[in-house]
Amino acid sequence: MSENKFKLLKADIQFELENLNKLVVELEALTASLNGTPGFTELRAMGSILHDFYCGVEKIFERIAFAIDGEIPQGSDWHSQLLVRMGSEIEGIRPAVVNKVLQNQLREYLRFRHLFRNVYGFAIEWSKLQRPVNLMPEIYNNFQTELTHFFNFLDAVGENM
């Protein structure tokens, strides 16, 4: 991979991080406007934001898997495989993109994304949303920190080319 490709990968990741930040801001505005337990409209909106959040995280993972690892996992469980791979160091190729704690936290968002795509919106329950909604700003900050470490790896490799 050339130095330019590392720079392009970083730019793509930074673009997605900006989009993820917009989702965090959007969710914070939505939750700040609530009076008590959210109604069905707010639950649908929160579900959509959580869904989009994990899809954005996964876009970043896909770009890394394609650009650095050389492939994106295949098969019916590729989403789960991709998350596992991003929490693993690939010896001689790259460090883990996220630590194990964050990997496990992101698994909850992956499960929710699957649920959101496979149930009717009226079936979304606050009890299932409350934890991921409340944690999303912290998860985003941790994800951003982990990607900063990953950027340091990309910079070091790029300089040695």
N, C-alpha and C positions, 0 to 999 in steps of 0.2 A: 504494500500500500504506500503510495507516495505521500509526501508531506501535505500536498494539496488535498488529498482525500481525507486526511485526518482533520484538516481545517474545515472541510465541507461537512464532515460528520459532526463536528462540534457545533457548527452553525445550524445544522438540522436539529440537533438536540436542544440547543438554546431556543430555537423557534418553538419547539414543542413545550419546553418549560414555560415560555411566556404564555402559551395557550392554557397550560395547566394552572398557572397563576390566575388567569382570568376566571377560570372555573372556581378557584378558591374564593376569589373576591365575590363572585356571583352567589356562591353558596352562603358566604358570611352575610351578604345583604339580605338574602332570603330568610335565613334563620333569625336575623336581627328584627325582621318585620313581623315575626310570629307573636301571637298572643295565645300562649298555652299550646296545646297539642295541635300539630298541623292537620289541616283538612286534606281532602283527596287531591285538590289541585296542587297544594304545596308538596304533598308526598310524591306525586307524579313528577313535579319539577325537581325535587331533590333526587329522586331515582334517576332521572335523566342526567343530572350533573354528576352523580357518582359513576354512572355508566360511562359518560364521556371522559371522566377523570381516568378510569382504568384503561380505556381505549387509548388515551394519550400516552400513558405510561408504557403501554404495550407497543405503541408506534416507536417509541424511543428504543425499547428492547429489540424490536425487529430491525431497526436500522443498525444497531450494534451487531446483532447476530449476522446480518448480511455482510456488513462492511468489514468486521474484524474476524468473526468466527468462520465466515465463508458460507454459511447456510442458516436457514430458519428451520426449526424442527418441523417434522411432517407428522401426519396421522391425526386421528380424532382427538387426541389429548395434547396437541401441539401447544396450546395456550399454557397449560400447566408445565410442559417440558421447557418452554421458553423462560418461564419464571424461575424454574429450578436452575437452568443454565446461567441466568443472570446473577444468581446468588452463589455461583461456583467459579473458582479460579480455573482457568484453562491453562495448564502449565505450558510455558513457552509461547503462549499467545496473548493472554491478558489476565489481569486480576479480576476478582469478582466485581461486578458492577454495583451490586447492593449487598449489604451485610445480611446475615441470617435473620436478624430481628426484623429488619425492614422487609425482607423477602416474605416472612411469615405474615406480617401485617398486610402486605399487598395481596396475599392469597385471599384474604377476606374480601377485598375489592374485586378480585377475579371471580370469586363465587357469586358475589352480588351481580356482577355484569351478566353472568350466565342466568341467574334468576330473573333479572330484569328483562332479558330477551325472551324468556320462556313463560312468563305469566302475564295475565291481563293487568293493566295498570291499577284497576280497582282492587286488586288482591295485595297490593303493596301495603305492608304494615309498618307503622312507626317503630314498633319494637325491633324490627329487622334493620331499620335505617338509622336509628338514633346513634349507635356506636360509630359506624363509618362516617356519618355526617359530622359528629363531634370531633373525630380524630383527623379528618381530612386536612385541615391546615397544618397540623403537626407532621402528618405523613408527607405532605408536599415539602415542607422544610427539610425533613430528613432525606427525602429523595434528592432534593437539590444539593444537599451537602455531599451525599454519596456520589453524585454526578460530578461535583467539583473535584473530588479525589480521582475520579475516572478521567477527567480532563487533564489532570496532572500527568497521568500515565500517557495519555495521547500526546501531550506536549513533549514529554521526555522521549518517547519513541520517534516522534516527528523530527526532533532535533538530532537524533542519531542516524537519520537516513542520509 
